[in-house]
Each structure stands twice: as structure tokens, then as C-alpha cells.
Amino acid sequence: MKNINQEIIVAIGSGAIAQAIVRRIGVGKSILLADIKTENAEAAAHILRQNGFNVSTASIDVSDRHSVAMLAKQAEKLGAVKGVVLTAGLSPSQATAQAILKVDLYGTAVVFEEFGQVIAEGGSAIVIGSQSSHRLAVDELSQAQADALATLPAEDLLQLDFVQAIDDSLKAYQIAKRGNALRVIAEAVKWGERGARINCISAGIVYTPLAYDELTSAERGEFYRNMLAKSPAKRGGTPDEIGALAEFLFNASYISGSDILIDGGVTAAYKYGALKQ
């Protein structure tokens, strides 16, 4: 039975960044932790429960609309959905270009659409984007292409000619994450009608298992290690630093439809510093 007084935080993806965020915004609330691998969600939930959090788990595949819709309904039945944290995704070293687009572009759009129907007044959502999308040239996308990524129904995104033409996994990742940031702008209008907000965090290399896949990748490991060495911060980020920013955004009632870059200056180095090509 739904408890109208219970506030629900839904975390899609149960890795280090998701855990860091829910530790900051989940106190006194019920956390619904969802992952495509239920064993990962249960392992994270066990740790959180031992630290005093109220956590339940669920299975989700963001590339499957029915799966996302079921999670949204499950969350709504538990109480008032006050927070959505989307960290699930694939990196360039983990999948093919079209697989990345199906999860990171289409899947994110589906989560926005489905949870946009159940988010409670005063609610907030955070999606983890990527600094990699900021390395795209400013004219990489035409205005029409950008508008399409921002506004088309999720099912139409993968049918776009320029999306179907992408066969490089890094390019797919960059376009998908640029699409996430663009879509947040459009979704902020819709979520605002429900009294809710939505924002994107474009994170740099953050020390997580996914990041280590990139840093040790035979194809791109040297590239990423050089990126960190020549950045102003000269290091990667920590999940706690992303968590602190997410907590701020959840409490910043005047911020919606924004994309916040947090990358230790990597983008700056690419545009005007040691990484400029």
C-alpha cells in the first residue's frame, strides 16, 4: 500500500556514484535501488542498510521501456517519488556504438519520459552525463539535430539518420551524452509543470570500476591517462565529489534544465591548454 507520507528516492544504477549520491539525499527517505544486475543492487543495498538507510531493490533494463515503466509504477506505489538518480550507462570500451546509443541515448530518454509521469511536486532528478560530450565541436550538431535529440519521442531517436550513421563507440558515447544534456533542457519544461526539476552532471573521469575499464583499456587507456596527467587538476574525480554536487542540485530550487561540468579542467585543457590539438 502506498504511504503518501513516505518520500522515495529512485537510483537507477547501483555503482559508486549512485551510492555516494543517495547517501547524501536518502537520509530519512526510502531508497529504491535498481540495476540490470540484481546482485549488484543487493550488494550495494546491504552496505547502505548497514549504514542505517532504508533500501529496497529492483531489476531494470533502461533500454526496455516496459522495464522502466514497471520501475516507475513500483516507485509510485511506495510513496511520493521525490528523487531520481540515473547513473546507468555504457562506456566506449564496454560496447558497440549502437549498443551505447540504445542504453545511453534512448534509455535515458525513456527514464525521463516514464518518471516524468510520476515525479512528485518538489521532486528532482539527476542524470550523469560526461565531459566527453563537451569535447565535441560547437558545430558538431546542427540546430535541427540538437532539437531532435532534445524533443523527439524516445522511440524516434535511434531512427535519426545521423544517429544510425555512427559506428565509432566513442562518438556514440559523446553524442548520447550531449543528447542527455540537451534533453534535460526540454524535459525541465515538462517536469516544471509538475513542480519538479531535472538536471545533468557532466562528469569527468571519476574513479569507479567503469572508469578503470577506460584507464586500463588497450584501445584508449593511454589516451585517458594522458588526459588526467595534463589536466589542471592532474587527477580524476571521486564519487564523493559528484555526490556533493548532486546534493547541491537536489536542494537548489532555482536550478533546472542545466548541465554542470565537473571534470578537473579537462575540457579547458582540450580547448585552451596542454591537450589542445
PyMOL commands that set and color helices and strands:
alter all, ss='L'
color gray80, all
select helices_A, chain A and resi 16-25+38-50+65-78+97-115+131-135+143-151+154-157+161-164+169-192+209-215+221-229+239-251+266-272
alter helices_A, ss='H'
color red, helices_A
select strands_A, chain A and resi 7-12+30-35+54-59+80-86+119-130+197-203+259-262
alter strands_A, ss='S'
color yellow, strands_A
deselect
rebuild
show_as cartoon
